[in-house]
Amino acid sequence: MSIESSQIFAGHTGTNCGTVRVGFEIQGGRAELVVDARLMGSPHLRVRFGGDVERLGSHYAVVALRTVRNETDVDAPCCLPPSDGPLLLECVVIPPQSADVAGSEIMNIVGSWTERFDCLVWIHADADYDDGTELDPEDYDPPVSHFAAAVEALRWLGRPFKLASAAAGDDA
């Protein structure tokens, strides 16, 4: 497997309390990533990020996130959180792997996840963005409410998320 000019991946993790789905599509030099979280006790979250792909090897690329859209509240202003530069998403495409081991007892009992995967995506370990807690709320411009959905979605990508090759239309 290698990073091609056009690829679609999708994955999920969940329990009986809800599911998080991630969709990732590469089209030439652009990529889109969708995080869709439906969790008990939390409002539905669906956020779409767009960015520029830079292939750094046959199996590795970074995506500089440039755009974000809150698809659960399309009328609400939405922007990327303040950062010291572009937020980078890392992507590694590998031969298909099996993920047969649960990461916790609760996942072993009631969990589900992408069982066969060939792509991992995550926010770069050195990505430095403000989640809206570093200043007093009134000191932010734009307001925290404008980037809160993006921050919540990015939290799901703080560690590698397993994705599998998908057919067109298998969005998160």
N, C-alpha and C positions, 0 to 999 in steps of 0.2 A: 504494500500500500504506500502511496505517496500523496502529497498534496497536489491535486489536479486543479485545473482552471475552473471547473464547475463541479461542486460536490454539495450534498445535503446530508446532514446528520441530525439525529434526534435521540433524546434519552429522558429518563425519568427516575425519580426516587420517591417512595411514598409509604405510608402506613394507613391504617383505618382512620387516621386523623387528617388525612389529606395527601396531596401529591404536588410535587414540583416537576415541571417538564421544561426541558431546554431544547430549542431548535437552533441549528447553526447552518448557515448556507454561505458557500463561497461561490462567487460569480466573477471570474476574471480577477481584477484588482480590488474588488469590493467584497464585503462580508456583511451579513446580518445575523444577529443573535437575538432570540426571543426567550425570555424567562417568564413562565406562566406558573404562578403559585396559587393553589387553592387549598388552604389549610384551615382546619377548624379553629374558630376564635379569631381569625384574621380576615380582613377584607381581601377579596380576590385581587391579585396583582398580575398584570400582564404588561411587560415592558419590552420594547423592541429597540435594540441598539444597531447602529450602522457604522461602518468604518472602512479604512483602507488596509488591504492585506499586503504584508511584505514577507515574501517567502525567504527564509534564511537557510534553507536546506531542503532536501527532498521530502522530509517528513515533518519539518518544523516551520511554523510561521508565527508572526505576531500581527495583531489587528489593532491599529490605532483607532480607538472609538472616537467618532466625530459627531454622531447624532443620537438622539434618544427620543422615544415617543411613548407616553403612557397610554396604552391601549385600553385600560379599564376606565379611564376618565379623559377622553380625547379633547374635552374642552378646557381642561386644567393646563396651565403652563407647565412645561417639563423641560429640564435641561440637565446636562451632565453636572456632577458636583464639582466644586472648585478643586483644582489640582495644580501641581507645579509643572505640568506639561500634559501631553496626551495620555489618556489612560490606555494601557496596553493589555490586550487579551492575548494569552499564549495558546497555541494550538499544536498538538502533536498527533499525527496520523500514524497508526501502527497496524501490524497484521491483526486480524480478529483475535480477541482474547475472551476468556470466560471469567465472569465475576460470580463464582458460586459460593462465596463466603460472605455472610452477613457481618457488618461492622459492629453490631451490638446485639444483645439478647432480644430487645424489642423488635429489631429489624428481622432477626431470625424467626420470630414468632408471627408477626403480622406485616412485615415489610415486603416491598417489591422494588425492583430497580432494573436498570438496563443490564440484562444478564450476559449478553455478548456485545462487546464494544470494540471500536477500532479508531476512536478519536477521543482525545482528552482536551478540555478547554478550561482555562482558569485565568483570573486576573493576575498579571505579573506580580511576583512577590515584592518588587520594589515600587509598585504603583503607590503613589502618595496622593490621596484625595481626602478632602474634608467631608466627613459624614454629617456635618451640621452640629457637631458637639464641641468644636474647638473655640467658638466665640459665643458671645451672648446672641440669642436669636435675632435681636433687632439690628445687629451689626452685619448681617449678611446681605449681600446684593449680588445675585438675586436672593429672595427669601428662601429659607430652608424648605418650605412647602413646594418650591419649584423643582428641587432635586431630590426630594425624599423618596419618591418611587424608584428613581434610578439607583439610589444608595441601597434600598431594600433588595432590589434585584441583584446588584453587584455582590451582596453578602452571600448569595448562593454560589458565587463563583470564586470565593476566597480559597477554595481548595479544588483540586481537579474534579471535574464533572464528566462522567463517562457517557459517551454518545455512540450510537451505531449508525452506519450508513443507512440512509432512508430514501424512499422514492419521493419524487416531486410531489408536493402537497401534504407531506407528513410533518407539517409544522408543529411546533410545541403547542 
